[in-house]
Amino acid sequence: MERIVFCRQPDIINEAPASYAHARIWFDERIRFDSENPQVAIYNMPFLHRLSSGGTLSISKLRQTLQHVLIKHSAPRTSLDFDTNKNILMQKIIDHTDNKELFTFIESTFETDEDFNKIMHNERGNPNNFHLLAGIICEKDALIFNFHHALFDFPSMKMFRQDLDYAVAKQQIPMTVANAFWLDALCDCEMDRSLQLPFDRHRVSDEHRAGRGTSISFQFDNDLSKAFLTYASTYNIKLEYY
């Protein structure tokens, strides 16, 4: 049973020529509209969310969570800029260490459906959005996440919501609950017994490591593999954490 993990290599630079998909959207905006004084945006992607009945959401916690999600994913913090010297559109990942906040909020007030529709229309078409807001979001409030289509698409929203939910839930789980879970899950295990692992030769703690080692491979049968997957799915954990 093999598991493949895709990750960004540390030696990759943060700036490179934009992809054809980036370039198509970037140039399309400038062909259709005045790039020096944009009056409307056609690639804004606002997503509307409302809290469940009786629910509240701390704005400070939301801001922290959004920051964590944007640090994890580099695409939403990627800028597009045309390099006049190279005559090519470039994409550059904004370093989160140089920017305390990678996003902004805008606060709007609405009383009727017509007022709210005007806000949504503004989110779709205004190229200069977002300002800071503070306080608590309640069930009567609306939460709108607005992305540019050059860096975001509809399938990305599912991943964004999952990471947003995970970042909030992880902060709410006390360690006492986690400790109680693992004590119950491992109650029948001999925790004090040393695990005998295979090794190629005896070593003592004060010896220098030679860098040599050994590799042992074995296979799980189908029933045990299915049991691993079922357990991981039930408790929402990754297989490598077993």
C-alpha positions in Angstrom: 0.0 0.0 0.0 1.7 3.2 -1.2 1.0 6.8 -0.3 2.1 9.7 -2.5 2.5 13.2 -1.0 2.8 16.2 -3.3 4.6 19.2 -1.8 6.4 22.3 -2.9 10.2 21.8 -3.1 12.1 24.3 -0.9 14.6 25.3 -3.6 11.8 26.6 -6.0 11.9 30.4 -6.4 8.9 32.5 -5.6 8.8 34.2 -9.0 8.2 32.6 -12.4 6.4 33.3 -15.7 2.7 33.1 -15.4 0.8 30.1 -16.8 -1.3 30.3 -19.9 -4.4 30.2 -17.8 -3.2 33.2 -15.7 -2.2 35.1 -18.8 -5.6 34.5 -20.5 -7.6 36.0 -17.7 -5.1 38.8 -17.0 -5.0 39.9 -20.7 -8.7 39.5 -21.1 -9.4 42.0 -18.3 -7.1 44.6 -19.9 -8.5 44.1 -23.4 -12.1 44.6 -22.2 -11.5 47.4 -19.8 -9.2 50.4 -19.0 -6.3 48.9 -17.0 -5.3 52.3 -15.7 -8.7 53.2 -14.3 -10.8 50.0 -13.9 -14.5 50.6 -13.3 -15.7 47.0 -13.1 -14.3 43.6 -12.5 -15.6 40.5 -14.3 -13.6 37.8 -12.6 -14.5 38.4 -9.0 -15.9 35.3 -7.3 -17.9 36.1 -4.2 -19.1 33.2 -2.0 -21.9 33.9 0.4 -22.1 32.2 3.8 -24.5 32.6 6.8 -24.2 31.3 10.3 -26.6 28.7 11.6 -29.4 29.8 13.9 -28.1 31.0 17.2 -24.5 30.9 16.1 -21.8 33.5 16.5 -18.3 33.9 15.1 -15.4 35.9 16.5 -13.9 38.2 13.9 -10.4 38.0 15.5 -10.5 34.2 15.4 -11.7 34.3 11.8 -8.9 36.6 10.9 -6.3 34.3 12.5 -7.8 31.3 10.7 -7.8 33.0 7.3 -4.2 34.0 7.8 -3.3 30.3 8.6 -5.1 29.1 5.5 -3.4 31.7 3.2 0.0 30.8 4.6 -0.7 27.1 3.9 -1.8 27.7 0.3 0.4 30.0 -1.9 -2.1 30.4 -4.8 -4.4 33.0 -3.1 -1.4 35.1 -2.2 0.1 35.1 -5.6 0.4 38.4 -7.5 0.4 38.9 -11.3 2.6 41.6 -12.8 3.7 42.3 -16.3 7.5 42.7 -16.6 8.2 45.3 -19.2 11.9 44.5 -19.4 11.3 40.8 -20.2 7.9 41.5 -22.0 6.3 38.7 -20.1 3.6 38.3 -17.4 5.1 37.1 -14.2 3.6 35.4 -11.1 5.1 36.0 -7.7 4.2 34.4 -4.4 3.9 37.0 -1.7 6.1 36.1 1.3 3.8 35.9 4.4 6.7 36.8 6.6 6.8 40.3 5.0 3.0 40.8 5.3 1.2 40.7 8.6 -2.1 40.4 6.9 -2.7 38.8 3.5 -6.3 39.9 3.2 -8.7 42.7 4.2 -12.3 43.0 5.3 -15.1 45.3 4.2 -18.1 46.1 6.5 -21.5 46.8 4.9 -24.9 47.3 6.5 -28.2 46.1 4.9 -31.8 46.0 6.0 -33.6 44.8 3.0 -33.0 42.2 0.2 -32.5 45.0 -2.2 -29.7 46.4 -0.1 -28.1 43.0 0.1 -28.4 42.5 -3.6 -26.6 45.8 -4.1 -23.8 44.6 -1.9 -23.4 41.3 -3.8 -23.4 43.3 -7.1 -20.6 45.4 -5.7 -18.6 42.4 -4.7 -18.9 40.9 -8.2 -18.0 44.1 -10.0 -15.9 46.3 -7.8 -12.2 46.0 -8.6 -11.2 47.9 -5.4 -12.6 46.0 -2.5 -12.0 45.2 1.2 -11.4 47.1 4.4 -10.9 46.1 8.1 -13.8 45.3 10.3 -14.0 44.2 14.0 -16.5 42.6 16.2 -18.7 39.5 16.1 -20.6 38.0 13.2 -24.1 36.8 14.2 -26.7 34.7 12.5 -28.4 37.7 10.9 -25.1 38.7 9.3 -23.7 37.5 6.0 -20.1 36.5 5.4 -18.8 36.9 1.8 -15.5 35.5 0.7 -14.4 37.2 -2.5 -11.6 35.7 -4.7 -10.2 36.6 -8.2 -10.7 33.9 -10.8 -7.1 34.1 -11.9 -6.1 32.5 -8.6 -9.2 30.6 -7.6 -11.9 28.4 -9.0 -15.1 26.7 -7.8 -13.5 23.4 -6.8 -11.0 25.3 -4.7 -13.8 26.5 -2.5 -14.3 23.0 -1.1 -10.7 22.8 0.0 -10.8 26.4 1.4 -13.9 25.6 3.5 -12.4 22.4 4.8 -9.2 24.1 5.9 -11.1 27.0 7.4 -13.3 24.6 9.4 -10.3 22.5 10.5 -8.3 25.5 11.7 -11.2 26.7 13.8 -12.1 23.3 15.2 -8.5 22.4 16.0 -8.3 25.5 18.3 -11.5 24.5 20.1 -10.4 21.0 21.0 -8.8 20.9 24.5 -5.8 18.6 25.0 -7.6 16.8 27.9 -10.2 15.5 25.5 -7.4 14.3 23.1 -5.5 12.6 25.9 -8.7 10.9 27.1 -9.4 9.6 23.6 -5.9 8.1 23.2 -5.9 6.6 26.7 -9.2 4.9 25.9 -8.0 3.8 22.4 -4.8 2.3 23.8 -6.1 0.9 27.1 -5.4 -2.7 26.1 -1.9 -2.0 24.8 1.3 -2.7 26.9 2.5 0.9 27.0 5.5 0.1 29.3 6.9 -2.7 27.0 9.8 -1.7 24.8 9.2 -2.2 21.1 11.7 -4.5 19.6 12.8 -3.1 16.3 15.1 -4.8 13.8 18.6 -3.3 13.4 21.7 -4.3 11.6 24.2 -4.1 14.5 24.3 -3.1 18.1 24.9 0.6 18.9 25.5 2.4 22.1 24.3 6.0 22.8 27.8 7.6 22.9 28.9 6.2 19.5 29.0 8.3 16.4 26.4 7.4 13.9 27.8 5.9 10.7 24.9 6.8 8.5 24.3 3.2 7.6 21.0 1.5 8.1 18.7 -1.2 6.8 15.3 -1.4 5.1 12.7 -4.0 5.8 9.6 -4.2 3.6 6.4 -6.1 4.3 2.8 -6.1 3.0 -0.6 -5.9 4.7 -3.4 -8.1 3.5 -6.6 -6.7 2.1 -8.6 -7.1 5.3 -6.0 -5.2 7.4 -5.6 -2.5 4.8 -9.4 -1.9 4.7 -9.4 -1.8 8.5 -6.7 0.9 8.5 -8.7 3.0 6.0 -12.0 2.5 7.9 -10.4 3.6 11.2 -8.7 6.6 9.6 -12.0 7.7 7.9 -14.0 7.2 11.2 -11.7 9.3 13.3 -10.6 11.7 10.5 -6.9 11.1 10.8 -4.2 10.4 8.2 -2.7 7.0 7.7 0.8 8.1 8.5 -0.3 9.1 12.0 -0.9 5.5 13.0 
